[in-house]
Amino acid sequence: MKEELVEQFFSSALNKKVTARKITRLATFPDYLLIQLKKFTIKEDWTPAKLDVAVEMPWEVDLGCLRGRGRQPDETLLPEATPETPAPVYNEELLSQLLSMGFPVEACKKSLYFTNNSGIEAASNWLMEHMTDWDFANKFEPPGSQPSGATANIPVDETSVEQITSMGFTSGQAVRALRSTEGDVGRALDWIFSHADQLDAEDLPVAPVQDRTLGCRDGPEKYKLVAFISHMGTSTMVGHYVCHILHEGRWVIFNDNKVALSENPPKDLGYLYLYERL
């Protein structure tokens, strides 16, 4: 699990593509660890060949260096990437006609935006239907053009909050409505009624954070060797596999139906190793 370089990684902090470093770590460690050594290769003529080499495998292994520890004190999470919202396009001819009828320019832009520049009749009907909206003539900002939380730090008057909560609304709803309407209580109430579904959804309890272990067992990162399989033969096409197992503190060799104690188990010649958590 060595460090990797990731080319063309988009950094939401720098808002551009950069070369990033990637490190993979483990969230949990299993009760048993299975390690396979690829002691074979493919020759130039595309035939498999056995690599008859010895690998010094440890009796015990500590994998604590591979444990994922989450965000460190000197690390900062990347900000959420927000897709860019393209600037709205207004039909200039339709906009001119609507302005000639005496409607405010921002309201005309809204009507064209929400009717997709489909025509003067659709736009004028939209204007007539929304003339009583509290933000009818306010500066138009298309949905999604405001960054998330843009109004989060706008201060609100506590008296205004109390006026709205006295009508049965929650404090959170009152604060959000006031921040969205520049602190005007009347407009804030209109805002609440026009965003009722959205506010109800936001007041629902926050779902608990998912367990990153996904229900997997976990424990210490130290293991001991309890079994390994080795191959006897000159190639991958022929030969015989035998197994050595640690049983009651002694190594035992299993060779088909022959079972015997192994005084010097050849652990350096194995293909497959089984480690058990200490």
C-alpha positions in Angstrom: 0.0 0.0 0.0 2.6 2.5 -1.0 1.9 6.0 -1.9 0.5 6.7 -5.4 0.6 9.8 -7.5 -2.8 10.7 -9.1 -2.4 12.9 -12.2 -5.1 15.4 -13.2 -6.8 15.3 -9.8 -9.4 18.1 -9.5 -8.8 20.0 -6.2 -12.0 21.8 -5.0 -9.8 23.9 -2.7 -7.7 25.3 -5.6 -10.4 24.9 -8.2 -8.0 23.3 -10.7 -6.4 20.0 -11.7 -3.3 19.1 -9.8 -1.1 16.1 -9.1 -2.2 14.5 -5.8 -0.8 11.8 -3.5 -3.0 8.9 -2.6 -2.4 6.6 0.4 -4.6 3.5 1.1 -5.2 2.4 4.6 -7.4 -0.2 6.4 -10.4 0.7 8.6 -10.6 -2.8 10.1 -8.4 -5.9 10.6 -9.8 -9.4 10.2 -9.4 -12.3 12.7 -7.4 -14.1 10.0 -5.0 -12.8 7.4 -4.3 -14.7 4.2 -1.2 -13.8 2.2 -0.4 -15.2 -1.2 3.1 -14.9 -2.7 3.1 -14.9 -6.5 5.9 -17.3 -7.0 5.3 -17.7 -10.8 5.8 -15.7 -13.9 5.0 -15.7 -17.6 7.9 -16.3 -19.9 8.4 -14.7 -23.3 6.7 -17.6 -25.0 3.7 -17.1 -22.8 4.2 -20.2 -20.8 4.0 -20.1 -17.0 7.2 -20.7 -15.0 7.7 -21.4 -11.3 9.9 -19.0 -9.3 11.8 -21.4 -7.0 12.9 -18.7 -4.5 12.9 -18.4 -0.8 11.1 -15.5 0.9 11.8 -14.8 4.6 8.3 -14.7 6.0 8.0 -13.6 9.7 6.6 -15.8 12.4 4.7 -12.7 13.7 3.7 -9.5 11.9 2.5 -6.1 13.1 0.4 -4.2 10.6 -0.3 -1.2 12.7 1.3 1.1 10.2 -1.5 0.2 7.8 -4.3 1.3 10.2 -6.4 4.2 8.9 -6.6 6.9 11.6 -9.0 9.3 9.9 -8.2 13.0 9.5 -5.1 14.1 11.4 -4.8 17.4 13.3 -2.6 18.9 10.5 -5.0 17.9 7.7 -7.9 19.8 6.2 -10.8 18.2 4.3 -11.3 19.4 0.8 -14.4 21.7 0.5 -17.5 20.2 -1.2 -17.2 20.7 -5.0 -20.1 22.8 -6.2 -20.9 22.6 -9.9 -20.8 25.9 -11.8 -24.2 27.2 -12.7 -24.2 28.6 -16.2 -25.4 32.2 -16.5 -29.1 32.4 -17.6 -29.8 33.6 -21.2 -32.7 35.9 -21.7 -34.4 36.5 -25.1 -33.6 40.2 -25.6 -36.7 40.8 -27.8 -39.0 39.2 -25.3 -37.3 41.1 -22.4 -37.8 44.4 -24.3 -41.5 43.7 -24.9 -42.1 42.9 -21.2 -40.3 46.1 -20.1 -42.5 48.1 -22.4 -45.5 46.8 -20.4 -44.1 48.5 -17.3 -42.9 45.4 -15.4 -39.6 45.7 -13.3 -36.6 44.4 -15.1 -35.7 41.8 -12.5 -39.3 40.4 -12.6 -39.1 40.2 -16.4 -35.9 38.2 -16.1 -37.5 35.8 -13.7 -40.5 35.3 -16.0 -38.3 34.5 -19.0 -36.1 32.2 -16.9 -39.0 30.2 -15.4 -40.8 29.9 -18.8 -37.6 29.0 -20.7 -38.0 32.0 -23.1 -41.0 30.2 -24.5 -42.9 33.3 -25.6 -44.5 36.6 -24.6 -47.8 35.1 -23.5 -46.2 32.5 -21.1 -43.9 35.2 -19.6 -46.7 37.8 -19.1 -48.9 35.1 -17.5 -46.1 34.2 -15.1 -45.7 37.9 -14.2 -49.5 38.3 -13.5 -49.5 35.2 -11.3 -46.5 36.3 -9.2 -47.1 40.0 -8.9 -47.9 39.6 -5.2 -44.7 37.7 -4.4 -42.6 39.6 -1.8 -39.5 39.3 -3.9 -41.2 40.1 -7.2 -38.9 43.0 -8.1 -35.9 41.9 -6.1 -32.6 41.2 -7.9 -32.9 37.8 -9.6 -30.4 35.1 -8.7 -31.1 31.8 -10.5 -31.5 28.7 -8.4 -28.1 27.2 -7.6 -26.1 30.4 -8.3 -25.8 31.1 -4.6 -23.2 29.0 -2.7 -24.6 26.7 -0.1 -24.7 28.5 3.3 -24.2 31.9 1.8 -26.6 33.5 4.3 -25.5 31.4 7.3 -23.6 34.2 9.0 -26.1 37.0 8.5 -27.1 38.2 12.0 -30.8 38.3 12.9 -32.7 40.3 15.5 -33.8 38.2 18.5 -37.1 40.1 18.8 -38.0 39.2 15.2 -37.2 35.6 15.9 -39.5 35.7 18.9 -42.3 37.2 16.8 -42.2 34.4 14.3 -41.7 31.5 16.9 -44.8 32.9 18.8 -46.8 31.9 15.7 -45.8 28.3 16.1 -42.7 28.1 13.9 -39.4 26.7 15.1 -36.4 28.9 15.9 -34.5 27.4 13.1 -37.2 28.2 10.6 -37.5 31.7 11.9 -33.7 32.4 11.6 -33.5 30.9 8.1 -36.5 32.9 6.9 -35.1 36.2 8.3 -31.7 35.6 6.8 -33.3 34.9 3.4 -35.4 38.1 3.6 -32.9 40.6 5.0 -34.5 40.5 8.4 -38.0 41.7 7.4 -40.6 39.8 9.5 -43.5 40.2 7.0 -41.4 38.9 4.1 -40.0 36.2 6.4 -43.5 34.9 7.1 -44.3 34.8 3.4 -41.0 33.0 2.8 -41.8 30.4 5.3 -45.2 29.7 3.8 -43.7 29.5 0.3 -41.0 27.1 1.5 -43.0 24.9 3.8 -42.1 21.6 2.3 -38.4 22.4 2.3 -38.4 23.6 5.9 -40.3 20.5 7.1 -37.6 18.3 5.4 -34.8 20.3 7.0 -36.3 19.9 10.5 -36.2 16.1 10.3 -33.6 14.4 12.6 -30.2 14.1 11.1 -29.5 10.5 10.1 -26.6 9.0 12.2 -23.2 8.8 10.6 -22.7 5.4 8.9 -20.3 3.0 10.6 -17.3 3.1 8.4 -16.5 -0.5 9.4 -19.7 -1.7 7.6 -20.2 -4.3 10.3 -16.8 -6.0 9.8 -15.0 -7.4 12.8 -12.0 -5.5 14.0 -9.2 -5.9 16.5 -5.5 -5.6 17.1 -3.2 -5.5 14.1 -0.7 -8.2 15.3 -0.8 -11.7 13.9 1.1 -15.0 14.2 1.7 -17.6 11.5 -0.5 -20.6 12.0 -0.4 -22.4 8.6 1.2 -22.3 5.1 1.0 -24.2 1.9 4.1 -25.0 -0.2 4.6 -26.6 -3.6 7.0 -29.5 -4.4 7.9 -29.7 -8.0 9.9 -28.1 -10.9 7.0 -26.2 -12.6 3.5 -24.9 -12.2 2.3 -27.8 -14.4 3.5 -30.6 -12.2 4.3 -31.3 -8.6 2.5 -31.6 -5.3 1.1 -29.3 -2.6 1.6 -29.9 1.1 0.3 -28.0 4.1 2.0 -27.2 7.4 -0.3 -26.3 10.4 0.6 -25.1 13.9 -1.2 -27.4 16.3 -0.9 -27.0 20.1 2.4 -25.2 19.7 3.9 -27.8 17.3 4.1 -27.7 13.5 2.4 -30.6 11.7 2.8 -31.5 8.0 -0.3 -32.7 6.1 0.7 -34.6 2.9 -2.5 -36.2 1.5 -3.3 -38.9 4.0 0.1 -38.7 5.7 0.3 -36.6 8.8 3.5 -36.1 10.8 5.4 -33.7 13.0 7.6 -31.2 11.2 10.8 -30.3 13.0 11.9 -27.6 10.6 8.9 -26.3 8.6 10.1 -24.7 5.4 8.1 -21.5 5.8 10.4 -19.6 3.4 9.2 -21.8 0.5 5.5 -21.3 0.9 2.9 -20.0 -1.6 0.0 -19.3 0.7 0.3 -18.1 4.4 -2.4 -18.0 7.1 -1.9 -15.6 10.0 -4.2 -15.5 13.1 -4.7 -12.5 15.3 -2.7 -12.6 18.5 
